[in-house]
Amino acid sequence: FDYLRVNKWNHCRVEYYGRTRSWSQAGSALSSLIAAAIVIISDNYSAIFLFAIIPYVLNFINLVSYPAWLDGEQGKFEFRQFRQAFVNVLRSLSRSFRKLTILKLYVNSTMVSGFFNSSKDYLQPLILAFAVGLPVLSGIGDKDRGTVLIGLIYFIIYLFTSAASRSSGMFTKKTGSSAKGLNITMYTIFLAGIGTGILYHYSLEFISIILFLLIYAIENIRRPIAVAKIASDTESGSLTTYLSVDSQMKSLFTMILSPVIGLIADLASPGTGIAVAGGILLIASLFVKVND
């Protein structure tokens, strides 16, 4: 975002981050196939972690190549200055959280991601079980067949989410603003979550998987919009901290929702847990609608 600001491209925040995230998802798609190949060739899941060193090293080289001015002001370390900088960041956060608009923005952003993170763990085994049950690749062993199918499934999912992230800028333009884009995607995800849970409960696996893939896509459309909206509505000097707060609040919502869905899943079914959580959050979402 500093790079965009210096180049006077602030108006491209959603498009730029959407395309960046899109390449990240495309990388995940490619890594799914590579991981499957490594497991089949080496017959060892641990080998994936060894080969992961290669992209880590390449990423480190890429990081070193960043222009020095992106590091901000550099000087001799003094604890007094560090303490003052820390106090300034806390004051900035305090000022922002006194604004109801900023608080709503954070809840709008993180409540949806928390629901997505809490519910996806119940749907992923369903997707994998459905795929493994397909009458394909029957000529190879069960273990290798499962590995190939898992790699292919995640390859397709990540290609799907890559396309979704890339379209976030266009989606924002179609809806008219970042705020409208966030609100529309929030309501859609909770409605799709309710539908997914009901279909899952009644063993309509294929349709529930399709709806869940829709949730996957929408979450990847809205994340660039949410991050760009936070960047535009908060103080740029403490943006790293603001985005860290967004990440922590997302984890907090995941921590709250996971045992709730799990308890209802134990008492009734996983589908019921997802549907009930989606219904509660849909009602709550009416109070965290964001404005331009």
C-alpha positions in Angstrom: 0.0 0.0 0.0 3.0 2.3 0.6 4.1 1.4 -2.9 0.7 2.3 -4.4 0.6 5.6 -2.4 4.0 6.7 -3.6 3.0 5.9 -7.2 -0.4 7.7 -6.8 -2.3 4.4 -7.4 -4.4 4.5 -4.2 -7.5 4.1 -6.3 -6.3 0.7 -7.5 -6.0 -0.8 -4.0 -8.7 -3.5 -4.5 -7.6 -4.4 -8.1 -3.9 -4.6 -7.1 -4.4 -6.6 -3.9 -7.0 -8.8 -5.7 -4.5 -9.7 -8.4 -1.7 -10.2 -5.9 -3.9 -12.6 -4.0 -5.0 -14.3 -7.2 -1.3 -15.1 -8.0 -1.0 -16.5 -4.5 -4.0 -18.8 -5.0 -2.6 -19.8 -8.4 0.6 -20.7 -6.6 -1.4 -22.8 -4.2 -3.0 -24.6 -7.1 0.3 -25.5 -8.6 1.7 -26.6 -5.3 -1.2 -29.0 -4.9 -0.2 -30.9 -8.0 3.5 -30.7 -7.1 2.8 -32.1 -3.6 0.8 -34.9 -5.0 3.6 -35.8 -7.4 6.2 -35.7 -4.6 4.1 -38.0 -2.4 3.5 -40.6 -5.2 7.2 -40.6 -6.4 8.8 -40.6 -2.9 5.9 -42.5 -1.1 6.6 -40.2 1.8 4.5 -37.3 3.0 7.4 -35.8 4.9 9.3 -35.1 1.7 6.8 -32.3 1.0 8.3 -30.3 3.9 11.9 -30.9 2.6 11.0 -29.6 -0.9 9.2 -26.6 0.6 12.6 -25.2 1.4 13.1 -24.3 -2.3 10.2 -21.8 -2.6 11.0 -20.4 0.9 14.6 -19.6 -0.3 13.2 -18.0 -3.5 10.8 -16.0 -1.5 13.6 -14.8 0.8 15.6 -13.6 -2.2 12.5 -11.8 -3.5 12.0 -10.1 -0.2 15.7 -8.9 -0.2 15.1 -7.4 -3.6 12.4 -4.9 -2.3 13.5 -1.3 -2.6 15.0 0.1 0.7 12.6 3.0 1.0 9.7 0.6 1.8 11.4 -0.1 5.1 10.5 3.4 6.3 12.8 5.7 8.3 15.9 3.9 9.5 18.0 5.1 12.4 20.0 4.1 15.5 17.8 2.0 17.8 16.9 3.7 21.1 14.5 2.2 23.6 12.9 5.6 24.3 12.0 6.1 20.6 10.7 2.5 20.4 8.5 3.1 23.4 7.2 6.3 22.0 6.4 4.7 18.7 4.5 1.9 20.5 2.5 4.5 22.5 1.7 6.4 19.3 0.4 3.2 17.6 -1.8 2.4 20.7 -3.2 6.0 20.6 -3.9 5.6 16.9 -5.8 2.4 17.5 -7.7 3.9 20.4 -8.8 6.9 18.3 -10.0 4.6 15.5 -11.9 2.2 17.8 -13.9 5.1 19.3 -15.4 5.5 15.8 -18.4 3.2 15.3 -17.7 3.1 11.6 -14.3 1.6 12.1 -15.6 -1.0 14.6 -18.3 -2.0 12.2 -15.8 -2.4 9.4 -13.6 -4.7 11.5 -16.6 -6.8 12.6 -17.9 -6.9 9.0 -14.5 -8.1 7.7 -13.7 -10.6 10.4 -17.1 -12.1 11.3 -17.4 -13.5 7.8 -13.9 -14.9 7.7 -14.4 -16.5 11.1 -17.5 -18.2 9.9 -15.7 -19.4 6.8 -12.7 -20.8 8.8 -15.0 -22.5 11.3 -17.3 -24.2 8.8 -14.8 -25.2 6.1 -13.3 -28.0 8.2 -16.6 -29.8 8.2 -17.1 -29.5 4.4 -13.6 -30.4 3.2 -13.8 -34.1 4.3 -17.2 -34.2 2.5 -15.6 -32.9 -0.7 -12.7 -35.4 -0.5 -15.0 -38.3 0.3 -17.2 -37.4 -2.7 -14.3 -37.2 -5.0 -12.7 -40.4 -3.8 -16.0 -42.1 -4.5 -15.9 -41.2 -8.2 -15.2 -44.1 -10.6 -12.0 -42.6 -11.9 -8.3 -43.7 -11.9 -9.5 -47.2 -10.8 -6.4 -48.7 -12.4 -4.0 -47.4 -9.6 -3.7 -48.3 -6.0 -6.1 -46.8 -3.4 -3.4 -44.7 -1.7 -2.0 -43.2 -4.9 -5.5 -42.7 -6.2 -6.5 -40.8 -3.1 -3.3 -38.7 -3.3 -3.9 -37.8 -7.0 -7.6 -37.0 -6.4 -6.8 -34.8 -3.4 -4.2 -32.9 -5.4 -6.6 -32.4 -8.3 -9.4 -31.3 -6.1 -7.3 -28.6 -4.4 -5.8 -27.6 -7.8 -9.4 -27.0 -9.1 -10.5 -25.2 -5.9 -7.4 -22.9 -5.9 -7.8 -22.1 -9.6 -11.4 -21.2 -8.8 -10.5 -18.9 -5.9 -7.7 -17.4 -8.0 -10.2 -16.3 -10.6 -12.5 -15.0 -7.8 -9.7 -12.9 -6.3 -8.8 -11.5 -9.7 -12.4 -10.3 -10.2 -12.7 -8.4 -6.9 -11.9 -5.1 -8.5 -14.5 -5.6 -11.2 -17.0 -6.7 -8.6 -16.4 -3.5 -6.6 -17.0 -1.4 -9.7 -20.2 -3.3 -10.5 -21.6 -2.9 -6.9 -20.6 0.8 -6.9 -18.3 0.9 -3.9 -16.2 -1.1 -1.4 -18.8 -0.7 1.3 -21.6 -2.1 -0.9 -19.4 -4.9 -2.1 -18.6 -5.9 1.6 -22.3 -5.8 2.6 -23.5 -7.8 -0.4 -20.8 -10.5 0.0 -21.5 -10.7 3.8 -25.2 -11.4 3.3 -24.5 -13.8 0.4 -22.0 -15.9 2.4 -24.3 -16.3 5.4 -27.3 -17.2 3.2 -25.1 -19.7 1.3 -23.9 -21.1 4.6 -27.4 -21.7 5.8 -28.2 -23.4 2.5 -25.1 -25.5 2.6 -25.8 -26.6 6.2 -29.4 -27.6 5.4 -28.4 -29.6 2.3 -25.5 -31.2 4.2 -28.0 -32.3 6.9 -30.3 -33.9 4.4 -27.4 -35.7 2.7 -27.6 -33.7 -0.5 -23.8 -33.7 -0.7 -23.3 -32.7 -4.3 -25.4 -29.5 -4.1 -24.0 -28.6 -0.7 -20.5 -28.9 -2.1 -21.4 -26.5 -5.0 -22.8 -24.0 -2.5 -19.7 -24.3 -0.4 -17.5 -23.7 -3.4 -19.5 -20.5 -3.9 -18.6 -19.5 -0.3 -15.0 -20.2 -1.1 -15.2 -17.9 -4.1 -17.0 -15.1 -2.4 -14.6 -15.1 0.5 -11.7 -14.6 -1.9 -13.6 -11.8 -3.7 -14.3 -9.9 -0.4 -10.9 -10.2 1.3 -9.1 -7.8 -1.1 -12.1 -5.4 -0.7 -12.0 -5.6 3.1 -8.2 -5.1 3.3 -8.4 -2.2 0.9 -11.3 -0.6 2.8 -9.3 -0.9 6.1 -6.3 0.7 4.4 -8.4 3.6 3.1 -10.3 4.3 6.3 -7.5 4.1 8.9 -4.3 6.0 9.5 -1.6 5.0 7.0 1.3 5.3 9.5 0.0 2.4 11.6 -1.5 0.3 8.8 0.5 -2.8 9.7 -1.0 -2.7 13.1 -4.5 -2.2 11.8 -4.2 -5.2 9.5 -2.7 -7.2 12.4 -5.8 -6.3 14.4 -8.0 -7.5 11.5 -6.1 -10.8 11.5 -6.4 -11.3 15.3 -10.1 -10.5 15.3 -10.6 -13.0 12.5 -8.9 -15.6 14.7 -11.1 -14.5 17.7 -14.3 -15.0 15.7 -13.0 -18.4 14.6 -12.2 -19.3 18.2 -15.8 -18.3 19.3 -17.7 -19.9 16.4 -15.8 -23.3 16.2 -17.0 -24.7 19.6 -20.5 -23.4 18.9 -20.7 -25.2 15.6 -19.0 -28.2 17.1 -21.5 -28.4 20.0 -24.5 -28.2 17.7 -22.8 -30.8 15.4 -22.5 -33.2 18.3 -26.1 -32.6 19.4 -27.7 -32.7 15.9 -25.4 -32.8 12.8 -22.5 -30.8 11.2 -25.0 -29.4 8.7 -27.3 -28.1 11.4 -24.3 -26.5 13.2 -23.3 -24.6 10.0 -26.9 -23.6 9.2 -27.6 -22.3 12.8 -24.4 -20.4 12.9 -25.1 -18.9 9.5 -28.6 -17.9 10.6 -27.4 -16.2 13.8 -24.6 -14.3 12.0 -27.1 -13.3 9.2 -29.2 -11.5 11.9 -26.0 -10.0 13.5 -24.8 -8.8 10.1 -27.7 -6.4 9.9 -26.0 -4.3 12.7 -22.6 -4.2 11.1 -23.5 -2.9 7.7 -20.7 -0.5 6.5 -21.1 2.8 4.7 -18.9 4.6 2.2 
